[in-house]
Amino acid sequence: MKNSEIIELSQEDLTARLKEEKAALNKLKFAHAVSAIENPNAIKAARKNIARIATEVSKRKNAAKSETASEA
């Protein structure tokens, strides 16, 4: 998932997508522990997607806090 796609998502979609990506990462890790998966780089890609989404979520939270602080 590209950053441009992540930025276009709403806050609710981001949190839902983050939850889905974390579940997918857990499944990948479990599958890799049981028997080697075909593409172990998929774990790395999943972690990076989670980080991208989490960064956007925190960026939006910080922006909302700074707007609230500047209004008060």
N, C-alpha and C positions, 0 to 999 in steps of 0.2 A: 504494500500500500504506500503510495507516494504522499509526501507532505502536502501537496496541493489538494489531494483528495481528503486528507485528514482535516485541513482547515475549513473545507466546505461543509463538514458534518456539524450537526447541532450538538449541544451539550449532552442531551439524552442519548443521541446516537453514539457519541464518543464513549460514554460510560458503558453502554451496551456492548459496543465493539471491543472495549478493553476487557470486559468480562469474558467475551467469546475467545479473544486471543489468548488470555491466560488459561482458559480451559483447553484450548488447542495445544498450548505449550505443554501442559501437564500430560496430555495424551501422548504427545511426541516423546517426552522424557520417559514415560512408562513403557511405550513401545520399544524405545531404544534400550532400556534396561533389560527387557525380556529377551529381545533378540535384536541384533543390529538392524537399524532401519536403512533403507536404500540410499537416502540422501541425508547424512547427518548435518549438513549445512542448513537444513530446514529449521533446526533448533535455533541456530544463530540468527536466522532471518526472523523467526518468531519473536525472539527476545528483542531484536531491533524494532520490530513493529510495535511491540508493547511499550518500549521506551519512547517511541515517537508519539504514540497516542497519549501516554501519561504526561509527556512534556507539554503537549497542547492543552490538556486538561488543567494542569497546574498554571500554565500561562494565562488561561482564561480566568481562573480563580484569582490570581494575583491582579489581573487587570480590573476585575470586579471590585476587589478590596481597595485598590488605589482610587477608583472612581468614587466609591463610597466615602473614603477618607477625604478626598478633595471637596466633596459636596458638604461635608459637615463643618 
